[in-house]
């Protein structure tokens, strides 16, 4: 922009347009836009004067300077220009915008008019239609509970292995990194953040490997600020098997912080008293030039305003008309940056015979602001006046002082508007923000969100926020304020704050220094993010990871172990048939019971392995609670007080697995009450309206609480009780509560504990309620059912094939065995060609190196659509065992199985043929 240097030299105190523009950008709608998810373009008289960074991204503009000064028609097509002429304020319209490359984007937009009538600027607010619909689609399609929790976190989260490679991430990570899910998985954390750390003291991952504790870091990337936090995932024997990387975009908060600091500094600088200077200059004009009247007319206003206190308010009408005309002519003819005065004489008749005419002299002078004429002066003399150079300079100084005063008023008005906007923004923040005096620790200002700390008039930060009587540093606590004071730099750390009720909450506190013009630290601005729920989610994530690791181990041994037990149990049952009246048959029963105990142990491992999916049906929990209480507490010095709501909802559960959970909890409660007492069991309906920190969906649940009055759980063990193999018992294996936790999670429920040492513990279980009516259970007489037919057994274990063959023969069936699915298909095809195919095929689902049951059934039904098959397994990663009909099977046999189960299943399938 070209400027008149002569004008600048003659008026050195007039801020130029560029500085005012920068002030408008830093303190105006730009501050509002930094806290907004919409694109915002500020314009005046259809000319763009500002734009926020979101608008730049939408329009593919590198910086606001690329479009500032352009007409709105350069980005708004002609068919959409009616949004600018609509008299209805704040009305949303569908339309299009033109990017810098000429392409169009569909948007929802509206024009926002500031409440101040004197403000000429307007804000064009818009957002893309595509992003709004995409966000709605993501929320609607979120079905998996863990994935929903993971993807709806406000921060970007990913899991790293021990080498820092990403193995899993949430949707926010793809957004903040601007990479696809496929590009992120397998990349290093440094590649995700697009930076490397040569200094190991800065790299959070390298620090994490040394400290095995949470590490954090704040980085500035281009025009964005991000906060990086890493949480360790411990492995075995103190090793580190990975980390949880959390990235938060704190740009909006940093920008709000910078705007607040800039505004505070601006207030300190606006101290000159220009009105006092104007009065001084006009008084000099009267004394030196004998002026009678000084009038100021503002552009667009027909009123003449006196700017001096000494002049006579009475004035001849014709004189006033002449003054108005001169002021109007100067405003219309004034050129940008040219400070030129005009002298005119006015003659009127007089009644004095010695002086028949009175000559008046008018001196007109333009008043400039931002190099634009905003008004004019008219200085009246009741005589003929010839102005000297010094006289002209004095008039020019008065004009300049008035321009500065008008500019100051304009800036103050803008500051007032922006301060109002900023106050609205601060009050709308959901995070607490407060300003602390570094001398006496008092809170000078706080927003509405900080009211959770119950601040009173002039409270100290350690009293209002930390609920302490002395400063944190005196109590051995890391203090954000002291860290900022010592370093004179922004600091971030985790801190414990207390809410109004005195409850501790974990916060991530950011402290930023505030300096005066001399560089002295005077205040500290702090804003805090409540990370209590986030930490709870991370703990749940770690528990899930531990269970998955143990599940992989359990699944690996389950297949072989159950094959061995199947062979042992089958041979025992065969021997029982032949030695039913033998004197040593009781020994076989003892061996059989021992095998069942081994089966129960492996079943606990399988419960939280991938193959432990519950087989659910609608049940009433009442009978299950009664049976478990009677069974576990039989012969104990502890009694049970059962309280059940009358209209208790039914639940869809695996009865055997939930019984295992209740039994484990009752057994723990019984053992915790060594001197006897009462265990209170309550079951009631419960509706969750809001998440409230629990990882559960909204809806109806049945809540079961088991309360004991025993020794309680020490606080340091609360977070470990659901960990695999953690136990404080001399004879415990550490799987009871781990199994309970896994079972409840697989039922889409949740289990939580509340305990106090010396007063007892309460375990609460949340199970989703079912809208179906409980179906009565069919009573089946338990005995071996004889039958006839051809049976084909597919199993890779020779011992299992041998036992199955003998059991089938004893049940009256003709049986054959093969090693894998390929042999079964070949043999079945041959028998089908003879017209006498197998009546039923029993298939093992998992055959290492061969064709398993899941693959075999597809090919078998192609050969013979009427073929009948039974799925048999002790472990499977697929949900075939719980949804066998979906895969084409007629039933399932869970290893190890008994001869009675085998015979009843075969009889039922053949009977329904």
Steps between C-alpha positions, in 0.01 A plus 500: 500500500654840396500767767583871500824531697451877525174436678666250731777742590255776576292270719741258668254374761238369256504113486502385138237272343725195500541511880129548552435209260738282697325603820163417344629159390654415837217621721195490274300218349828310455498426874138384475579285196786324680247345737247414227464186288362711210674702232462873567572787255468859622404763240409866482316650204529161324880511526683226692700632799574176691460119499567225754719194437202266450373723217850492349496120498153481344594750224850345446664831597852500651444807722230767558717755314423316173134606511498811722404801288310295242129543425259240639393425145838328450393219735114516484330405169233743369216260579597500870550876550149533649642388835669845520185698424264308729368740763442211744812466714654164584293301247661176377510439123616214282737617228842472340841662539780533243842364597820667383545225236155576349318196642176531700408360842149455641458687828248611760563872561358810664597864560545600866457866588674629818263651761674841483314722254813705427697196391507481116658153472309172456597134542428234236482171697493168311570129523512226239197275456721194433676516837174541691348193331822298548502573875136390531573180308792410729292546814207298358712205384694466829385159630791331669525617860879508528549643156232762564670607824837504324382691192292756688787612722560872446873436474697303243606165651710215363671194643872450448699179528833480679682640193271806477304363201126578481283187529162666553354850487169681532329717243618826659861392431425479126351850512775671697778329301316543164583139412286196433467211743705278267779758483514534878509129592858377478649849514721630779372758743755748362351458151150559634609826664717595197799578719811340643673557832878491490517580871381204707412739783226650280361185333209375717543140379867490595423652839218250547736209444719626781237614748215249427268788596270732310694760295363808324618772263356812333604567138426771245449359150461773237207708631368226730581413862476137612539332837657153494455256789634144521374240747711182548356153444703278738594148401634209698782529754496880488552520124323747272285342230364820352341835569180697454557821301248781557517812282285804580458801273524795740528765227169662591602534863845634409344757269251605767789534740701714255197719428447556872865599551493734201180665619643553848813664355285726280307624802828596672618701196181705444570777755558837312240772578432642154198703617730697732733568207213628282390743772856624535540557124163675459581731788827591328303563180282753685789672671738518203257541210205665678265235357135536593361156427633149416245262347540129413271319259523121475453333165143375459374730780340839421552630855770756581670426830696754700831352618608787728352612829574876468296590190160669498215259428302781332568528129355682200289266285675602181840441662396149598377426147833618361691277750292198404560557131875537548519180710299310239718625213819395682369149572396452137822638348754358749744255349647202676796603713492870393472739795419831322312787664259734321452870583178681405372846580135584565366854492176618661349851525544706815299778665821686586536791251877497544517129415215415259624139458621239750750249362516150655779256421438122503792255504402146407717192557432126439520247783654164412490156662679203337587742214129538426311828545247453781401864556608861482579804717377857455676772702313832492652849535291816522763684295724467201783260582822418319646177640871452547677165475497455876127573504437233235707252701290560810177438307651182351593378851141555618371303203749221566411488870129470413579220253701317766216545748250359248736213426544437870122496547471258210771273643341512844167407345663212313675389817171513687334290229784251490517487878131415504558231238798369696301490823229299324765263367664455840165438665408246232817295560424169664845496664583706813715807434632731770758777544728485808702782654857380554553704819213390725363198301152659476263430210448824308260361242334170411238378253173322574656155456737575792200525732535126561780596742264731694722813488397780738593869506880536462576135576847347475560235238606236754183554705246518217655246264700257715307520827816571702595757763854559374655542154561176312878545507497499881313168498748328269269515195614606154342841446429627146520860620846451656624320187393793279655750744834317501523440124304803369362258238174315441475174696272196488452232764235279658354620826229402746225759549202474734143575395232672707429178693867448582538210258841472330507527121800451272575802280756581235604855589656745253668808647598802288696807621370858463761778481474878523670740256826475696511123469406436864284198578178626661240225457457140394209383288404139561245284325425142594363194319314245711669169409342288773273317256778477242731334754220263592455410132873439464492269801215308340698483177801358683284237669358401163850470356610278789197276452564474126859392562393237750218396267748424223702283740187324624368438152831351392494224759124449520465298179762238592405491867132436431589225252697328778215539749252374240705184456536447876134567577381287208712203603376530859139491383571200278662319794199588719276321251714185513582518874168627627480233773873468561628561851738771378238698303504764775858575402380587156254750649783670692710519185201640315450772763866596478465532123199728546703725732770523234231583244366781724849648529555512124147638461600799713786572260271456200246744641715804420675347198371564147309174507309577818200676347192450720209294369214728615134447566236701686500410871385635834793578726300427816531120503865521402576725801313273737672184374846658515447634852376164624781309332798719596397582858389149595678405826646853543467728804384774262135547409347675202240780496337506155307813392344483150273755333152362434482583128864419426572494126621185327852486354650330195798309639700179493370349823809290563741791460299743716467228768879475495525877559253499791668195656844665484375823658310317777801280571726807531247670729476188718880479532523874583266454801706261716286564809171450320227751431251582225551544128245738346393423143273746322359484148316798354406666174726786394478745209807684374410834346852639467837322476629667819845340478369141469595328171136406431242604244184679606214262573347253747715280723464261792744598777614225737691608812684258731605670823714344771618640833844346498858624499462711183750559221803728555493811282826409324345168383168635368636559149659152485225265618379424146853437369579141399674298774486782755400363840568562868383151600749228590312238295342718231587481130406862418247409228168535684446875468677510162256240371206691651614823337536334160162323519315821588673694220407228248138544615524874413488581871734648760634407843631751753616480861478742793704403803640642823755322714341361817142569388444263208451502124208536259516354150239640260414323173307668214333260252291623203130432553305296246157589364422132433300281739696226676433161335447196729784250485429159354559213745693220334559162662872439524593155362671345198259482204555209260467554126593376155664660197832581336720759668825653362745656750754760376781570751877540476566331841522121488399461866185707444410301188548171689284607794228643276492181293451277808242734656297502177517121475374468860213734412403269212640697204720392213798741501808587296779752564728718283782747571377819331231658285652406166480128583146547633381662175656225292347220714158671515491534121565128459222400742264751340559335161401161649168647619582451867682816626585572862209606718710747702856635474673613823768759409783641708515874425875540551732266305859634480634470145174355371144586398299585816128477560414858403652456155385139457129572563491743205632238257289222655175690443601555139534124462182419692271789605315258733815403691488528880808599700595569860774752595738374769774702671648594831617834363427708191578859407188512282148532645395165347433336836248767604344553153529152349176517298628806317788291364290198400549272806217317678663509845822537701706272725731683739811302589531318726157347455335199667339200339161613625534844327612330178213252495233760583620738228509229233155374604350853485643577154396164349158516668427840339606373154 
